């Protein structure tokens, strides 16, 4: 069933960060540029990206237990 996503944060050189979102059924990948690895930056960028998706494609998001998702409830409320 489409709409279930897996996410992770990738750290690059010079303190650059990118969030990945992979849709489980289709394996469609979205890359989300984030300003930092703090929870406000990551959650804010993910909220904006997820809100741009059609309604049927926003069923769930699975993330690891990193501190960047400490405010994960904001994503749930926004989407």
PyMOL Python script that loads the backbone (N, CA, C, O; Angstrom):
from pymol import cmd

cmd.read_pdbstr("""\
ATOM      1  N   UNK A   1       0.854  -1.174   0.000  1.00  0.00           N
ATOM      2  CA  UNK A   1       0.000   0.000   0.000  1.00  0.00           C
ATOM      3  C   UNK A   1       0.902   1.241   0.000  1.00  0.00           C
ATOM      4  O   UNK A   1       1.745   1.379   0.886  1.00  0.00           O
ATOM      5  N   UNK A   2       0.746   2.120  -0.948  1.00  0.00           N
ATOM      6  CA  UNK A   2       1.581   3.324  -1.007  1.00  0.00           C
ATOM      7  C   UNK A   2       1.310   4.278   0.153  1.00  0.00           C
ATOM      8  O   UNK A   2       0.228   4.283   0.740  1.00  0.00           O
ATOM      9  N   UNK A   3       2.316   5.078   0.463  1.00  0.00           N
ATOM     10  CA  UNK A   3       2.159   6.119   1.466  1.00  0.00           C
ATOM     11  C   UNK A   3       2.923   5.879   2.746  1.00  0.00           C
ATOM     12  O   UNK A   3       2.864   6.693   3.667  1.00  0.00           O
ATOM     13  N   UNK A   4       3.648   4.759   2.819  1.00  0.00           N
ATOM     14  CA  UNK A   4       4.453   4.474   4.006  1.00  0.00           C
ATOM     15  C   UNK A   4       5.908   4.765   3.671  1.00  0.00           C
ATOM     16  O   UNK A   4       6.447   4.234   2.700  1.00  0.00           O
ATOM     17  N   UNK A   5       6.535   5.603   4.471  1.00  0.00           N
ATOM     18  CA  UNK A   5       7.868   6.135   4.177  1.00  0.00           C
ATOM     19  C   UNK A   5       8.876   5.717   5.237  1.00  0.00           C
ATOM     20  O   UNK A   5       8.525   5.502   6.397  1.00  0.00           O
ATOM     21  N   UNK A   6      10.133   5.606   4.821  1.00  0.00           N
ATOM     22  CA  UNK A   6      11.272   5.433   5.725  1.00  0.00           C
ATOM     23  C   UNK A   6      12.146   6.667   5.567  1.00  0.00           C
ATOM     24  O   UNK A   6      12.327   7.156   4.452  1.00  0.00           O
ATOM     25  N   UNK A   7      12.687   7.174   6.661  1.00  0.00           N
ATOM     26  CA  UNK A   7      13.516   8.362   6.587  1.00  0.00           C
ATOM     27  C   UNK A   7      14.809   8.211   7.355  1.00  0.00           C
ATOM     28  O   UNK A   7      14.910   7.420   8.293  1.00  0.00           O
ATOM     29  N   UNK A   8      15.787   8.980   6.942  1.00  0.00           N
ATOM     30  CA  UNK A   8      17.074   8.992   7.633  1.00  0.00           C
ATOM     31  C   UNK A   8      17.769  10.312   7.342  1.00  0.00           C
ATOM     32  O   UNK A   8      17.417  11.016   6.395  1.00  0.00           O
ATOM     33  N   UNK A   9      18.748  10.638   8.157  1.00  0.00           N
ATOM     34  CA  UNK A   9      19.522  11.867   7.993  1.00  0.00           C
ATOM     35  C   UNK A   9      20.935  11.492   7.583  1.00  0.00           C
ATOM     36  O   UNK A   9      21.564  10.639   8.208  1.00  0.00           O
ATOM     37  N   UNK A  10      21.430  12.129   6.536  1.00  0.00           N
ATOM     38  CA  UNK A  10      22.788  11.894   6.043  1.00  0.00           C
ATOM     39  C   UNK A  10      23.625  13.125   6.365  1.00  0.00           C
ATOM     40  O   UNK A  10      23.218  14.256   6.099  1.00  0.00           O
ATOM     41  N   UNK A  11      24.795  12.887   6.938  1.00  0.00           N
ATOM     42  CA  UNK A  11      25.728  13.974   7.244  1.00  0.00           C
ATOM     43  C   UNK A  11      26.804  14.010   6.176  1.00  0.00           C
ATOM     44  O   UNK A  11      27.404  12.984   5.856  1.00  0.00           O
ATOM     45  N   UNK A  12      27.047  15.190   5.627  1.00  0.00           N
ATOM     46  CA  UNK A  12      28.083  15.363   4.613  1.00  0.00           C
ATOM     47  C   UNK A  12      29.266  16.138   5.161  1.00  0.00           C
ATOM     48  O   UNK A  12      29.376  16.362   6.367  1.00  0.00           O
ATOM     49  N   UNK A  13      30.132  16.535   4.274  1.00  0.00           N
ATOM     50  CA  UNK A  13      31.303  17.301   4.690  1.00  0.00           C
ATOM     51  C   UNK A  13      30.900  18.745   4.997  1.00  0.00           C
ATOM     52  O   UNK A  13      29.864  19.224   4.536  1.00  0.00           O
ATOM     53  N   UNK A  14      31.716  19.410   5.762  1.00  0.00           N
ATOM     54  CA  UNK A  14      31.503  20.826   6.104  1.00  0.00           C
ATOM     55  C   UNK A  14      30.158  21.086   6.758  1.00  0.00           C
ATOM     56  O   UNK A  14      29.516  22.099   6.480  1.00  0.00           O
ATOM     57  N   UNK A  15      29.725  20.176   7.630  1.00  0.00           N
ATOM     58  CA  UNK A  15      28.457  20.333   8.357  1.00  0.00           C
ATOM     59  C   UNK A  15      27.259  20.528   7.438  1.00  0.00           C
ATOM     60  O   UNK A  15      26.443  21.418   7.675  1.00  0.00           O
ATOM     61  N   UNK A  16      27.140  19.716   6.394  1.00  0.00           N
ATOM     62  CA  UNK A  16      25.975  19.736   5.525  1.00  0.00           C
ATOM     63  C   UNK A  16      25.140  18.498   5.807  1.00  0.00           C
ATOM     64  O   UNK A  16      25.667  17.448   6.174  1.00  0.00           O
ATOM     65  N   UNK A  17      23.824  18.636   5.631  1.00  0.00           N
ATOM     66  CA  UNK A  17      22.906  17.558   5.978  1.00  0.00           C
ATOM     67  C   UNK A  17      21.821  17.424   4.929  1.00  0.00           C
ATOM     68  O   UNK A  17      21.396  18.402   4.314  1.00  0.00           O
ATOM     69  N   UNK A  18      21.376  16.170   4.738  1.00  0.00           N
ATOM     70  CA  UNK A  18      20.326  15.852   3.786  1.00  0.00           C
ATOM     71  C   UNK A  18      19.455  14.774   4.423  1.00  0.00           C
ATOM     72  O   UNK A  18      19.972  13.784   4.941  1.00  0.00           O
ATOM     73  N   UNK A  19      18.149  14.959   4.388  1.00  0.00           N
ATOM     74  CA  UNK A  19      17.230  13.926   4.851  1.00  0.00           C
ATOM     75  C   UNK A  19      16.781  13.124   3.635  1.00  0.00           C
ATOM     76  O   UNK A  19      16.556  13.681   2.560  1.00  0.00           O
ATOM     77  N   UNK A  20      16.656  11.827   3.811  1.00  0.00           N
ATOM     78  CA  UNK A  20      16.143  10.976   2.741  1.00  0.00           C
ATOM     79  C   UNK A  20      14.777  10.456   3.145  1.00  0.00           C
ATOM     80  O   UNK A  20      14.559  10.095   4.302  1.00  0.00           O
ATOM     81  N   UNK A  21      13.873  10.420   2.205  1.00  0.00           N
ATOM     82  CA  UNK A  21      12.560   9.813   2.399  1.00  0.00           C
ATOM     83  C   UNK A  21      12.367   8.794   1.282  1.00  0.00           C
ATOM     84  O   UNK A  21      12.442   9.141   0.104  1.00  0.00           O
ATOM     85  N   UNK A  22      12.120   7.541   1.646  1.00  0.00           N
ATOM     86  CA  UNK A  22      11.937   6.476   0.667  1.00  0.00           C
ATOM     87  C   UNK A  22      10.544   5.899   0.853  1.00  0.00           C
ATOM     88  O   UNK A  22      10.203   5.433   1.940  1.00  0.00           O
ATOM     89  N   UNK A  23       9.734   5.928  -0.205  1.00  0.00           N
ATOM     90  CA  UNK A  23       8.398   5.353  -0.159  1.00  0.00           C
ATOM     91  C   UNK A  23       8.559   3.834  -0.301  1.00  0.00           C
ATOM     92  O   UNK A  23       9.171   3.365  -1.261  1.00  0.00           O
ATOM     93  N   UNK A  24       8.024   3.079   0.632  1.00  0.00           N
ATOM     94  CA  UNK A  24       8.298   1.643   0.709  1.00  0.00           C
ATOM     95  C   UNK A  24       7.761   0.828  -0.459  1.00  0.00           C
ATOM     96  O   UNK A  24       8.430  -0.106  -0.900  1.00  0.00           O
ATOM     97  N   UNK A  25       6.598   1.145  -0.966  1.00  0.00           N
ATOM     98  CA  UNK A  25       6.006   0.331  -2.032  1.00  0.00           C
ATOM     99  C   UNK A  25       6.707   0.550  -3.371  1.00  0.00           C
ATOM    100  O   UNK A  25       7.038  -0.410  -4.066  1.00  0.00           O
ATOM    101  N   UNK A  26       6.929   1.799  -3.728  1.00  0.00           N
ATOM    102  CA  UNK A  26       7.505   2.115  -5.040  1.00  0.00           C
ATOM    103  C   UNK A  26       9.015   2.305  -4.987  1.00  0.00           C
ATOM    104  O   UNK A  26       9.676   2.290  -6.026  1.00  0.00           O
ATOM    105  N   UNK A  27       9.571   2.483  -3.785  1.00  0.00           N
ATOM    106  CA  UNK A  27      10.993   2.792  -3.564  1.00  0.00           C
ATOM    107  C   UNK A  27      11.360   4.168  -4.129  1.00  0.00           C
ATOM    108  O   UNK A  27      12.532   4.433  -4.397  1.00  0.00           O
ATOM    109  N   UNK A  28      10.378   5.032  -4.309  1.00  0.00           N
ATOM    110  CA  UNK A  28      10.601   6.405  -4.747  1.00  0.00           C
ATOM    111  C   UNK A  28      11.372   7.140  -3.656  1.00  0.00           C
ATOM    112  O   UNK A  28      11.027   7.049  -2.478  1.00  0.00           O
ATOM    113  N   UNK A  29      12.413   7.866  -4.047  1.00  0.00           N
ATOM    114  CA  UNK A  29      13.278   8.542  -3.086  1.00  0.00           C
ATOM    115  C   UNK A  29      13.140  10.055  -3.233  1.00  0.00           C
ATOM    116  O   UNK A  29      13.166  10.589  -4.342  1.00  0.00           O
ATOM    117  N   UNK A  30      12.994  10.732  -2.103  1.00  0.00           N
ATOM    118  CA  UNK A  30      13.027  12.188  -2.072  1.00  0.00           C
ATOM    119  C   UNK A  30      14.184  12.613  -1.178  1.00  0.00           C
ATOM    120  O   UNK A  30      14.378  12.059  -0.095  1.00  0.00           O
ATOM    121  N   UNK A  31      14.943  13.588  -1.631  1.00  0.00           N
ATOM    122  CA  UNK A  31      16.017  14.157  -0.837  1.00  0.00           C
ATOM    123  C   UNK A  31      15.570  15.531  -0.351  1.00  0.00           C
ATOM    124  O   UNK A  31      15.054  16.338  -1.124  1.00  0.00           O
ATOM    125  N   UNK A  32      15.771  15.781   0.921  1.00  0.00           N
ATOM    126  CA  UNK A  32      15.320  17.030   1.530  1.00  0.00           C
ATOM    127  C   UNK A  32      16.537  17.718   2.151  1.00  0.00           C
ATOM    128  O   UNK A  32      17.138  17.200   3.093  1.00  0.00           O
ATOM    129  N   UNK A  33      16.894  18.883   1.619  1.00  0.00           N
ATOM    130  CA  UNK A  33      18.020  19.630   2.177  1.00  0.00           C
ATOM    131  C   UNK A  33      17.585  20.243   3.505  1.00  0.00           C
ATOM    132  O   UNK A  33      16.531  20.870   3.601  1.00  0.00           O
ATOM    133  N   UNK A  34      18.418  20.049   4.525  1.00  0.00           N
ATOM    134  CA  UNK A  34      18.141  20.634   5.836  1.00  0.00           C
ATOM    135  C   UNK A  34      19.318  21.508   6.242  1.00  0.00           C
ATOM    136  O   UNK A  34      20.460  21.235   5.872  1.00  0.00           O
ATOM    137  N   UNK A  35      19.038  22.549   6.997  1.00  0.00           N
ATOM    138  CA  UNK A  35      20.068  23.515   7.379  1.00  0.00           C
ATOM    139  C   UNK A  35      21.004  22.998   8.463  1.00  0.00           C
ATOM    140  O   UNK A  35      22.147  23.447   8.553  1.00  0.00           O
ATOM    141  N   UNK A  36      20.545  22.072   9.281  1.00  0.00           N
ATOM    142  CA  UNK A  36      21.365  21.535  10.361  1.00  0.00           C
ATOM    143  C   UNK A  36      20.777  20.236  10.850  1.00  0.00           C
ATOM    144  O   UNK A  36      19.717  19.815  10.387  1.00  0.00           O
ATOM    145  N   UNK A  37      21.463  19.590  11.794  1.00  0.00           N
ATOM    146  CA  UNK A  37      20.954  18.319  12.292  1.00  0.00           C
ATOM    147  C   UNK A  37      20.094  18.481  13.541  1.00  0.00           C
ATOM    148  O   UNK A  37      19.663  17.490  14.131  1.00  0.00           O
ATOM    149  N   UNK A  38      19.844  19.718  13.943  1.00  0.00           N
ATOM    150  CA  UNK A  38      18.983  19.956  15.101  1.00  0.00           C
ATOM    151  C   UNK A  38      17.531  19.640  14.749  1.00  0.00           C
ATOM    152  O   UNK A  38      17.141  19.663  13.581  1.00  0.00           O
ATOM    153  N   UNK A  39      16.754  19.350  15.763  1.00  0.00           N
ATOM    154  CA  UNK A  39      15.378  18.902  15.536  1.00  0.00           C
ATOM    155  C   UNK A  39      14.524  19.956  14.826  1.00  0.00           C
ATOM    156  O   UNK A  39      13.683  19.598  14.002  1.00  0.00           O
ATOM    157  N   UNK A  40      14.716  21.240  15.121  1.00  0.00           N
ATOM    158  CA  UNK A  40      13.916  22.274  14.464  1.00  0.00           C
ATOM    159  C   UNK A  40      14.166  22.315  12.962  1.00  0.00           C
ATOM    160  O   UNK A  40      13.224  22.442  12.180  1.00  0.00           O
ATOM    161  N   UNK A  41      15.414  22.211  12.557  1.00  0.00           N
ATOM    162  CA  UNK A  41      15.756  22.243  11.130  1.00  0.00           C
ATOM    163  C   UNK A  41      15.209  21.028  10.399  1.00  0.00           C
ATOM    164  O   UNK A  41      14.619  21.154   9.326  1.00  0.00           O
ATOM    165  N   UNK A  42      15.407  19.849  10.985  1.00  0.00           N
ATOM    166  CA  UNK A  42      14.987  18.610  10.319  1.00  0.00           C
ATOM    167  C   UNK A  42      13.472  18.514  10.251  1.00  0.00           C
ATOM    168  O   UNK A  42      12.914  18.255   9.185  1.00  0.00           O
ATOM    169  N   UNK A  43      12.809  18.719  11.366  1.00  0.00           N
ATOM    170  CA  UNK A  43      11.349  18.609  11.399  1.00  0.00           C
ATOM    171  C   UNK A  43      10.707  19.671  10.515  1.00  0.00           C
ATOM    172  O   UNK A  43       9.736  19.375   9.818  1.00  0.00           O
ATOM    173  N   UNK A  44      11.217  20.888  10.525  1.00  0.00           N
ATOM    174  CA  UNK A  44      10.667  21.949   9.674  1.00  0.00           C
ATOM    175  C   UNK A  44      10.779  21.619   8.198  1.00  0.00           C
ATOM    176  O   UNK A  44       9.822  21.807   7.446  1.00  0.00           O
ATOM    177  N   UNK A  45      11.938  21.127   7.773  1.00  0.00           N
ATOM    178  CA  UNK A  45      12.130  20.766   6.361  1.00  0.00           C
ATOM    179  C   UNK A  45      11.238  19.594   5.965  1.00  0.00           C
ATOM    180  O   UNK A  45      10.672  19.594   4.871  1.00  0.00           O
ATOM    181  N   UNK A  46      11.105  18.597   6.836  1.00  0.00           N
ATOM    182  CA  UNK A  46      10.265  17.440   6.525  1.00  0.00           C
ATOM    183  C   UNK A  46       8.785  17.823   6.462  1.00  0.00           C
ATOM    184  O   UNK A  46       8.051  17.333   5.605  1.00  0.00           O
ATOM    185  N   UNK A  47       8.352  18.696   7.368  1.00  0.00           N
ATOM    186  CA  UNK A  47       6.951  19.130   7.330  1.00  0.00           C
ATOM    187  C   UNK A  47       6.629  19.791   5.995  1.00  0.00           C
ATOM    188  O   UNK A  47       5.602  19.498   5.383  1.00  0.00           O
ATOM    189  N   UNK A  48       7.510  20.685   5.544  1.00  0.00           N
ATOM    190  CA  UNK A  48       7.269  21.370   4.266  1.00  0.00           C
ATOM    191  C   UNK A  48       7.212  20.381   3.110  1.00  0.00           C
ATOM    192  O   UNK A  48       6.355  20.497   2.234  1.00  0.00           O
ATOM    193  N   UNK A  49       8.115  19.412   3.100  1.00  0.00           N
ATOM    194  CA  UNK A  49       8.147  18.450   1.992  1.00  0.00           C
ATOM    195  C   UNK A  49       6.947  17.512   2.025  1.00  0.00           C
ATOM    196  O   UNK A  49       6.331  17.253   0.991  1.00  0.00           O
ATOM    197  N   UNK A  50       6.615  17.007   3.199  1.00  0.00           N
ATOM    198  CA  UNK A  50       5.499  16.062   3.319  1.00  0.00           C
ATOM    199  C   UNK A  50       4.175  16.735   2.993  1.00  0.00           C
ATOM    200  O   UNK A  50       3.298  16.108   2.400  1.00  0.00           O
ATOM    201  N   UNK A  51       4.014  17.995   3.367  1.00  0.00           N
ATOM    202  CA  UNK A  51       2.776  18.707   3.073  1.00  0.00           C
ATOM    203  C   UNK A  51       2.572  18.919   1.581  1.00  0.00           C
ATOM    204  O   UNK A  51       1.450  19.181   1.148  1.00  0.00           O
ATOM    205  N   UNK A  52       3.627  18.811   0.789  1.00  0.00           N
ATOM    206  CA  UNK A  52       3.499  18.983  -0.659  1.00  0.00           C
ATOM    207  C   UNK A  52       3.048  17.703  -1.361  1.00  0.00           C
ATOM    208  O   UNK A  52       2.763  17.730  -2.558  1.00  0.00           O
ATOM    209  N   UNK A  53       2.977  16.585  -0.636  1.00  0.00           N
ATOM    210  CA  UNK A  53       2.561  15.310  -1.221  1.00  0.00           C
ATOM    211  C   UNK A  53       1.040  15.215  -1.294  1.00  0.00           C
ATOM    212  O   UNK A  53       0.344  15.836  -0.490  1.00  0.00           O
ATOM    213  N   UNK A  54       0.513  14.442  -2.250  1.00  0.00           N
ATOM    214  CA  UNK A  54      -0.935  14.196  -2.286  1.00  0.00           C
ATOM    215  C   UNK A  54      -1.393  13.471  -1.013  1.00  0.00           C
ATOM    216  O   UNK A  54      -0.601  12.769  -0.385  1.00  0.00           O
ATOM    217  N   UNK A  55      -2.643  13.635  -0.637  1.00  0.00           N
ATOM    218  CA  UNK A  55      -3.173  13.084   0.611  1.00  0.00           C
ATOM    219  C   UNK A  55      -2.960  11.574   0.753  1.00  0.00           C
ATOM    220  O   UNK A  55      -2.639  11.113   1.848  1.00  0.00           O
ATOM    221  N   UNK A  56      -3.125  10.810  -0.292  1.00  0.00           N
ATOM    222  CA  UNK A  56      -3.000   9.361  -0.210  1.00  0.00           C
ATOM    223  C   UNK A  56      -1.588   8.860  -0.002  1.00  0.00           C
ATOM    224  O   UNK A  56      -1.383   7.672   0.246  1.00  0.00           O
ATOM    225  N   UNK A  57      -0.616   9.741  -0.097  1.00  0.00           N
ATOM    226  CA  UNK A  57       0.773   9.311   0.040  1.00  0.00           C
ATOM    227  C   UNK A  57       1.402   9.702   1.370  1.00  0.00           C
ATOM    228  O   UNK A  57       2.627   9.757   1.487  1.00  0.00           O
ATOM    229  N   UNK A  58       0.580   9.971   2.364  1.00  0.00           N
ATOM    230  CA  UNK A  58       1.117  10.396   3.660  1.00  0.00           C
ATOM    231  C   UNK A  58       0.542   9.550   4.797  1.00  0.00           C
ATOM    232  O   UNK A  58      -0.059  10.079   5.732  1.00  0.00           O
ATOM    233  N   UNK A  59       0.727   8.260   4.709  1.00  0.00           N
ATOM    234  CA  UNK A  59       0.170   7.369   5.726  1.00  0.00           C
ATOM    235  C   UNK A  59       1.064   7.240   6.957  1.00  0.00           C
ATOM    236  O   UNK A  59       0.574   7.383   8.078  1.00  0.00           O
ATOM    237  N   UNK A  60       2.354   6.976   6.784  1.00  0.00           N
ATOM    238  CA  UNK A  60       3.236   6.819   7.941  1.00  0.00           C
ATOM    239  C   UNK A  60       4.672   7.173   7.575  1.00  0.00           C
ATOM    240  O   UNK A  60       5.048   7.178   6.403  1.00  0.00           O
ATOM    241  N   UNK A  61       5.465   7.468   8.601  1.00  0.00           N
ATOM    242  CA  UNK A  61       6.890   7.747   8.442  1.00  0.00           C
ATOM    243  C   UNK A  61       7.632   7.008   9.544  1.00  0.00           C
ATOM    244  O   UNK A  61       7.348   7.199  10.726  1.00  0.00           O
ATOM    245  N   UNK A  62       8.584   6.164   9.155  1.00  0.00           N
ATOM    246  CA  UNK A  62       9.419   5.441  10.105  1.00  0.00           C
ATOM    247  C   UNK A  62      10.806   6.061  10.092  1.00  0.00           C
ATOM    248  O   UNK A  62      11.413   6.220   9.033  1.00  0.00           O
ATOM    249  N   UNK A  63      11.300   6.405  11.258  1.00  0.00           N
ATOM    250  CA  UNK A  63      12.601   7.062  11.395  1.00  0.00           C
ATOM    251  C   UNK A  63      13.363   6.337  12.490  1.00  0.00           C
ATOM    252  O   UNK A  63      12.753   5.708  13.355  1.00  0.00           O
ATOM    253  N   UNK A  64      14.689   6.417  12.466  1.00  0.00           N
ATOM    254  CA  UNK A  64      15.454   5.821  13.554  1.00  0.00           C
ATOM    255  C   UNK A  64      15.287   6.665  14.822  1.00  0.00           C
ATOM    256  O   UNK A  64      14.519   7.627  14.829  1.00  0.00           O
ATOM    257  N   UNK A  65      15.985   6.316  15.864  1.00  0.00           N
ATOM    258  CA  UNK A  65      15.786   6.996  17.148  1.00  0.00           C
ATOM    259  C   UNK A  65      16.729   8.171  17.352  1.00  0.00           C
ATOM    260  O   UNK A  65      17.096   8.465  18.490  1.00  0.00           O
ATOM    261  N   UNK A  66      17.123   8.837  16.303  1.00  0.00           N
ATOM    262  CA  UNK A  66      18.024   9.982  16.411  1.00  0.00           C
ATOM    263  C   UNK A  66      17.362  11.183  17.063  1.00  0.00           C
ATOM    264  O   UNK A  66      16.141  11.336  17.020  1.00  0.00           O
ATOM    265  N   UNK A  67      18.176  12.026  17.661  1.00  0.00           N
ATOM    266  CA  UNK A  67      17.644  13.209  18.350  1.00  0.00           C
ATOM    267  C   UNK A  67      17.071  14.235  17.385  1.00  0.00           C
ATOM    268  O   UNK A  67      16.345  15.136  17.805  1.00  0.00           O
ATOM    269  N   UNK A  68      17.386  14.115  16.090  1.00  0.00           N
ATOM    270  CA  UNK A  68      16.858  15.076  15.115  1.00  0.00           C
ATOM    271  C   UNK A  68      15.338  14.984  14.976  1.00  0.00           C
ATOM    272  O   UNK A  68      14.709  15.895  14.438  1.00  0.00           O
ATOM    273  N   UNK A  69      14.749  13.897  15.455  1.00  0.00           N
ATOM    274  CA  UNK A  69      13.289  13.747  15.368  1.00  0.00           C
ATOM    275  C   UNK A  69      12.622  13.882  16.738  1.00  0.00           C
ATOM    276  O   UNK A  69      11.535  13.343  16.945  1.00  0.00           O
ATOM    277  N   UNK A  70      13.240  14.577  17.656  1.00  0.00           N
ATOM    278  CA  UNK A  70      12.680  14.752  18.997  1.00  0.00           C
ATOM    279  C   UNK A  70      11.301  15.417  18.951  1.00  0.00           C
ATOM    280  O   UNK A  70      10.469  15.170  19.824  1.00  0.00           O
ATOM    281  N   UNK A  71      11.056  16.247  17.956  1.00  0.00           N
ATOM    282  CA  UNK A  71       9.770  16.938  17.842  1.00  0.00           C
ATOM    283  C   UNK A  71       8.903  16.311  16.748  1.00  0.00           C
ATOM    284  O   UNK A  71       8.214  17.019  16.013  1.00  0.00           O
ATOM    285  N   UNK A  72       8.941  14.995  16.644  1.00  0.00           N
ATOM    286  CA  UNK A  72       8.215  14.294  15.592  1.00  0.00           C
ATOM    287  C   UNK A  72       6.705  14.522  15.646  1.00  0.00           C
ATOM    288  O   UNK A  72       6.030  14.399  14.624  1.00  0.00           O
ATOM    289  N   UNK A  73       6.176  14.845  16.797  1.00  0.00           N
ATOM    290  CA  UNK A  73       4.727  15.087  16.902  1.00  0.00           C
ATOM    291  C   UNK A  73       4.301  16.283  16.066  1.00  0.00           C
ATOM    292  O   UNK A  73       3.149  16.348  15.639  1.00  0.00           O
ATOM    293  N   UNK A  74       5.198  17.231  15.821  1.00  0.00           N
ATOM    294  CA  UNK A  74       4.876  18.386  14.970  1.00  0.00           C
ATOM    295  C   UNK A  74       4.579  17.935  13.544  1.00  0.00           C
ATOM    296  O   UNK A  74       3.706  18.506  12.890  1.00  0.00           O
ATOM    297  N   UNK A  75       5.284  16.929  13.055  1.00  0.00           N
ATOM    298  CA  UNK A  75       5.018  16.406  11.709  1.00  0.00           C
ATOM    299  C   UNK A  75       3.631  15.785  11.666  1.00  0.00           C
ATOM    300  O   UNK A  75       2.875  16.002  10.720  1.00  0.00           O
ATOM    301  N   UNK A  76       3.298  15.009  12.699  1.00  0.00           N
ATOM    302  CA  UNK A  76       1.986  14.373  12.745  1.00  0.00           C
ATOM    303  C   UNK A  76       0.875  15.408  12.759  1.00  0.00           C
ATOM    304  O   UNK A  76      -0.119  15.256  12.048  1.00  0.00           O
ATOM    305  N   UNK A  77       1.025  16.454  13.552  1.00  0.00           N
ATOM    306  CA  UNK A  77       0.004  17.489  13.627  1.00  0.00           C
ATOM    307  C   UNK A  77      -0.113  18.272  12.315  1.00  0.00           C
ATOM    308  O   UNK A  77      -1.213  18.654  11.916  1.00  0.00           O
ATOM    309  N   UNK A  78       1.009  18.508  11.653  1.00  0.00           N
ATOM    310  CA  UNK A  78       1.006  19.303  10.426  1.00  0.00           C
ATOM    311  C   UNK A  78       0.497  18.525   9.224  1.00  0.00           C
ATOM    312  O   UNK A  78       0.027  19.118   8.253  1.00  0.00           O
ATOM    313  N   UNK A  79       0.586  17.213   9.282  1.00  0.00           N
ATOM    314  CA  UNK A  79       0.194  16.423   8.108  1.00  0.00           C
ATOM    315  C   UNK A  79      -1.031  15.603   8.393  1.00  0.00           C
ATOM    316  O   UNK A  79      -1.504  14.876   7.519  1.00  0.00           O
TER     317      UNK A  79
END
""", "prot")
cmd.dss("prot")
cmd.show_as("cartoon", "prot")
cmd.util.cbc("prot")
cmd.orient("prot")
